[in-house]
Amino acid sequence: MNVADLLARARAAGVMIAAAESCTGGMVMAALTSVPGSSDVVERGFVTYSNDAKIQMLGVVPETLRAHGAVSTEVAREMAAGALRNSKAQLAVSITGIAGPGGSESKPEGRVCFGIARAGAQARVEMQDFGALGRSGVRRAACDHALALLMAALKDGSAI
């Protein structure tokens, strides 16, 4: 992923970006802001590692957390929508997953849920099972995938 190209595409489209990150702990924002001049398209990032942070900073509904758990497409959808609602961005990505070690039979290590939301549209979600790549490997894969989701949204015009 060429982050400079992603930022250039957002700049050309007049799109500001926000991110709501859990298991990646700010890696997407770190990647985006590593490029000089990114401040004209990077609006803000939310690191919401705890459930309380997801509720307080993004407006994730406690019942959604209780019913589906933090690592779920339902929570990813609410995180992405909350990042949009609580920022001036027009495009937001969310990440919530199990970087490991650990996990369970129903939610294994490497499972990561993503949301991508744009102003005026319903957030889209997806789940990826990266496998037991180790904590660093899962976090890196999740960050790369989130950047790819942002690029795809900008390429297909769904973010505009």
C-alpha positions as CSV (number, residue, x, y, z in Angstrom):
1,M,0.0,0.0,0.0
2,N,1.4,3.3,-1.0
3,V,0.0,5.7,1.7
4,A,1.1,8.8,-0.2
5,D,-1.1,7.7,-3.1
6,L,-4.0,7.1,-0.8
7,L,-3.6,10.6,0.7
8,A,-3.3,12.1,-2.8
9,R,-6.5,10.4,-3.9
10,A,-8.3,11.7,-0.8
11,R,-6.9,15.2,-1.4
12,A,-8.1,15.2,-5.0
13,A,-11.6,14.1,-3.9
14,G,-11.7,16.6,-1.1
15,V,-12.2,13.8,1.5
16,M,-11.0,14.0,5.1
17,I,-10.3,10.7,6.8
18,A,-10.9,9.4,10.4
19,A,-10.1,6.1,12.0
20,A,-11.4,4.2,15.0
21,E,-8.9,1.6,16.0
22,S,-8.9,-1.0,18.7
23,C,-6.4,-3.9,18.2
24,T,-4.1,-1.8,16.0
25,G,-3.8,0.9,18.7
26,G,-3.3,3.8,16.3
27,M,-1.3,2.1,13.6
28,V,-3.5,3.3,10.8
29,M,-3.2,6.9,12.0
30,A,0.6,6.5,12.4
31,A,0.8,5.2,8.8
32,L,-1.3,8.1,7.4
33,T,0.5,10.8,9.4
34,S,3.9,9.5,8.5
35,V,3.5,11.3,5.2
36,P,4.5,15.0,5.3
37,G,1.5,17.2,4.5
38,S,-1.1,14.6,5.6
39,S,-2.8,17.1,7.9
40,D,-4.9,18.4,5.0
41,V,-6.8,15.0,4.6
42,V,-6.3,13.3,8.0
43,E,-8.9,14.6,10.3
44,R,-8.5,12.5,13.5
45,G,-8.1,9.1,15.0
46,F,-9.8,7.4,17.9
47,V,-7.9,4.7,19.8
48,T,-10.7,2.9,21.6
49,Y,-9.1,-0.2,23.1
50,S,-11.6,-0.6,25.9
51,N,-15.3,-1.1,25.7
52,D,-15.8,2.0,27.7
53,A,-13.8,4.0,25.2
54,K,-15.9,2.6,22.3
55,I,-19.0,3.7,24.1
56,Q,-17.8,7.1,25.3
57,M,-15.8,8.2,22.3
58,L,-17.7,6.6,19.4
59,G,-21.2,6.0,20.7
60,V,-21.1,2.2,20.4
61,V,-24.3,0.9,22.0
62,P,-23.6,-1.1,25.2
63,E,-26.3,-3.7,24.1
64,T,-24.4,-4.2,20.9
65,L,-21.2,-5.0,22.8
66,R,-23.1,-7.4,25.2
67,A,-24.9,-9.1,22.4
68,H,-22.1,-9.5,19.9
69,G,-18.8,-8.8,21.7
70,A,-16.3,-6.2,20.9
71,V,-14.9,-8.2,18.0
72,S,-17.9,-8.3,15.7
73,T,-19.0,-6.7,12.5
74,E,-21.9,-5.1,14.5
75,V,-19.4,-3.2,16.7
76,A,-17.2,-2.4,13.7
77,R,-20.2,-0.8,12.0
78,E,-21.0,1.3,15.0
79,M,-17.3,2.3,15.5
80,A,-17.0,3.5,11.9
81,A,-20.3,5.4,12.1
82,G,-19.2,6.9,15.4
83,A,-15.9,8.1,14.0
84,L,-17.8,9.9,11.2
85,R,-20.3,11.4,13.6
86,N,-17.6,12.6,16.0
87,S,-15.3,14.2,13.4
88,K,-15.4,16.4,10.4
89,A,-14.3,13.5,8.2
90,Q,-16.2,12.2,5.2
91,L,-14.6,8.8,5.3
92,A,-13.9,6.6,8.3
93,V,-12.5,3.2,8.9
94,S,-12.8,1.0,12.0
95,I,-10.8,-2.0,13.2
96,T,-11.6,-4.3,16.1
97,G,-10.0,-7.7,16.4
98,I,-8.1,-10.3,18.3
99,A,-4.4,-9.8,17.8
100,G,-3.4,-12.5,20.2
101,P,-2.1,-14.3,21.8
102,G,-5.2,-16.2,22.6
103,G,-8.7,-16.1,21.2
104,S,-11.4,-18.7,21.4
105,E,-13.0,-21.3,19.2
106,S,-15.7,-18.8,18.1
107,K,-13.3,-15.9,17.9
108,P,-9.8,-17.1,17.1
109,E,-6.6,-15.2,17.1
110,G,-6.3,-13.2,13.9
111,R,-10.0,-12.5,13.5
112,V,-10.5,-8.8,12.7
113,C,-13.7,-6.9,11.9
114,F,-13.6,-3.8,9.8
115,G,-16.0,-1.0,9.1
116,I,-15.9,1.6,6.4
117,A,-18.3,4.5,6.5
118,R,-18.8,7.6,4.4
119,A,-21.0,10.6,4.9
120,G,-24.6,10.0,3.9
121,A,-24.3,6.2,3.5
122,Q,-24.7,3.1,5.7
123,A,-21.3,1.8,6.9
124,R,-20.1,-1.4,5.2
125,V,-18.4,-4.1,7.3
126,E,-16.4,-7.2,6.8
127,M,-14.5,-9.8,8.8
128,Q,-11.1,-11.2,8.0
129,D,-9.4,-14.2,9.5
130,F,-5.7,-13.5,9.2
131,G,-4.8,-16.6,11.2
132,A,-2.3,-16.9,14.1
133,L,0.4,-14.6,12.7
134,G,1.4,-13.5,16.2
135,R,0.4,-10.2,17.7
136,S,2.6,-8.0,15.5
137,G,1.7,-9.9,12.4
138,V,-2.1,-9.6,13.0
139,R,-1.8,-5.9,13.8
140,R,0.3,-5.3,10.7
141,A,-2.1,-7.2,8.5
142,A,-5.1,-5.4,10.0
143,C,-3.5,-2.0,9.4
144,D,-2.6,-2.9,5.8
145,H,-6.2,-4.1,5.2
146,A,-7.7,-1.0,6.7
147,L,-5.5,1.2,4.4
148,A,-6.6,-1.0,1.5
149,L,-10.3,-0.4,2.4
150,L,-9.7,3.3,2.4
151,M,-8.0,3.2,-0.9
152,A,-10.8,1.0,-2.4
153,A,-13.4,3.4,-1.2
154,L,-11.6,6.3,-2.7
155,K,-11.0,4.4,-6.0
156,D,-14.6,3.3,-6.5
157,G,-16.0,6.7,-5.6
158,S,-18.1,5.3,-2.8
159,A,-16.3,7.8,-0.5
160,I,-17.2,10.8,-2.6
